[in-house]
Amino acid sequence: MSRKREAVFMGLGILAGLALSGPAVQAADYITARPSSQTFYINGQQTTITAYAIGGNNYVRLRDIGRAVDFGVTYDASTNSVHIDPDEPYTEEVTTPVQIQSSSQTATEESVRAVLAQLKQTYPTGSTYPTPYRSNSGGPYGRGITCSGWATLCSDAAFGNLPWRRVDRPSWEQIRPGDLVEYRNSESYHVVVVVDKTDEYIKVTESGLNSHARWGGQYFRWWLEEQPHYISYTRYPQ
């Protein structure tokens, strides 16, 4: 293994040890992050890497390092595991294209649930979806990354080009499968996709800063309704 790769892998080991220690792991996706203003060099050569400043540290995607240094990074969705191979060249990840519904005006809760079930098979928990996701639907989110990118992708897959409607502080009865629920407070901002709903909580799919799909999360009604900023976006025909 080259000295350059040895140095990179030593750094990755240290970063992994720091990132995976302590109870903050579960909440790491939702800590406030800002684009880093620092310049990065690999083997003395300036390189362009997207980095985020979180808690005073720089975080970059493992795939970006693999691409820059040229080592293998692969993801196994069946075991939800990442494999790093210093002796293999880097190859781009191939993702399954998202199937977008036609502009049908007959979206129902049953059809939306069916689309979400398909998406769960295509992008199980931990898998990387196409990002940034650029929508042609004129939705509320333009950046196409992290939680809003995944939420828009799911909405487009379920509703096609149906128009968006914003609902400020929706009643619990107004929330339906496929709707996007957004909250914001002094510490965080997040948007999730409703998969199902009970009288007490919504079951969701969501994404964090690592741009990986996640299924099975739950948000309690009382907590959402206490947030200072609480809205939903729906695309069901009126």
N, C-alpha and C positions, 0 to 999 in steps of 0.2 A: 504494500500500500504506500502511496506517495506521502511525503511529509505534509503536503497541503491537506490531503484527506485526513491524515492522522490528527492534525490540529483541529480540523472542522469537527471530526467525530468526538474528540475530547471535549470541545465546547458544547456539542449537542448533549453529551452525557451529563455535563454539569447543569445545563439548562433544564434537561428533563428531570433531574433530581430535584431541582428547585421548584419546577412547575407542578410536580406531582405530589408534593409534600403538603400536609396540613389540610384543614377542613375547607379551605378556600377553593379547592378543586371544583366542587359542584357548582359554585357560583361564578367561576372564572369567565364564563361566556358572557356575563352581563355586567362586568365591571366597566366603568367608563374608559373608552379608548379614544386616542387621538392619533392622527398620522404623525409619525416621527419626522423630525426635521434634520436628523443626523445623516451624514454621508457614510456609505459603506464601501469597504475595500476588501477584495479577495486576492491574496498573493500580490499585494501592492497595486492592483488595478482597480480603479473605481468601478463600481457596479451598481445597477439600478435594482433595488429590492424594495418591495412594499413592506413597510414596517409600521407597527403601532406602538405608541408609548402607553404602557399600562402600569400604574403604580410605580413609576420611576424607572421601569425597565423597557427595553425594546423587544418586541415579539415579531418574528417573521414566520412565514409558512415553511414547513419542512420541505415541501416540494420546490419552493423557490431556491432554497439552498442546494437541493439535489440537482436542479437544473443548472445553477451557476457553477457548481464544483464538479458535476457529472458523476453522481453515484445513484444507484437504483433506489427508488421509493415506490412501493406498491401497497395497495389496500385490498384486503380480503373481506368482502362484505359478509360472507358466510360465518366468519369467526369474529368480525368487528375488530380486526387487527391490522396494524401497519408493519410492513417489513422493509428494513433498510439493508441494502447489499452494497458494500463498498467496492466490490469487484465487478459489478455490472454497470453499464452506462445508463444514464437517465433516459427514460422514455415517457412521453406525455400520456396522461391518463385518458382513456377513452370512455366517454359517458354515453348512455342511451339517450337519444333525442326525446324531448318532451312531446307527447302527443296532445295537441291543442284541440279542444272541442270546436265544432263549427258554431256559427253565430246563431244558434238556435234560441228561440224565445221560450222554450219549454223546459228550462232547467228546473228540476225538482230535487227535494232532499234525497230521494232514492238515487237519482242519477249522479248527484254530487258525491254521495257516499261511495258509489261504485268507482268513480274516478279517483277519489282519495285512496281507496283500497288498492287500485292499480299503481298509484304513485308509491305507496308503501312497499310494494313488491319491487318496483324499479329502483327506488332510493330508500333502502332500509336505514334504520338508525345507524349513524356513523358514516354513511356514504356521502361522497361529494357530488353535488348536483351542478349543472351548468351555471357557472358564475363568472363574471357578473351576468345576471339575467336581464336582458333588455326587452321590455314589453311594448307591444304596439297597441295596447288597449287603452292608453291614456289614463292609467291608474294614478294613484296618489304618490307612488314611490318611484323616483327616477334613477337612483344610484344602482339598483340591481344587485346589491351585495348584502351579505349577512341575513338578518331576520327578515328585512323587507323584501329582499330578492327572492327568498324561498317562499314567502307568503304570496307574492305576486305570481310566481310560477304556478303555485297550487291553484290560485284563483283563476288564472288564464286556462289552465288545464280543465277545470271544472265548468267554467262559464264562457269560454271563448271570447268573443268581442262584446258581450253584453255590457251595458253601461254600469258605472260605479255610482253608488249612493252612500254618502256619509251620514251617520247617525250619531249625534252627540249624546253621551250618557244614555245608551240604549236601555230599555227595560229588558228584564231577563227573558220575557216572552218573545222579544224581537230577534234574539240571537238564534241563528240556524246553522246547520253544518255548511262549511265552506266560507262562512263569513270571516273576516279578519277582525280581530279585537286588538286594539292598541291602547297601551297605558304609558303614562309618563309621570315620574315624580322627581323629587330633588336629587335622587341617587341614580336612577336608571330610566331607560326607554326601551320598549320592546313591542313587537307585534307578533301575534300568533294566529294560526288557522284553526278554526273550530272543526273538530272531527265529529264530536257528539256532545250531548248536554244532558245533565241531570238537574234536579231541582237545586242542587247545592254547588255544582262546579261544572266547568267545561273541560272536555278532553281535547287535547290539541296536538298538532304537529308544529314544529318550530325549528329555528336555526339560530346559532350563536355566532360569535366572532370567527370561529374556525370554518364557517361555511359548510357545515355538515348537517344533514337532515337529522331530526330527532322526532320520535313518535312516543306517545304515551304520557306526555306531561299533563298536569291538571292544575287549573287555576280556580280557586274558590270564589263563589259569587260575592260573599261579603267583602273579600279583599279587593276584588276589582272595583266594586262600587265605592270603596273608600278612597280610591286613587284620585288625585286632583285633576288628572287628565285621563279620561276614559271614553273612548269612542269606538265605533265599529264601522266597517265598510262592507256593504252587501251588494250583490249583483242579481238577486232574484228579481224576475219581472214583477212589476207592481200590478 
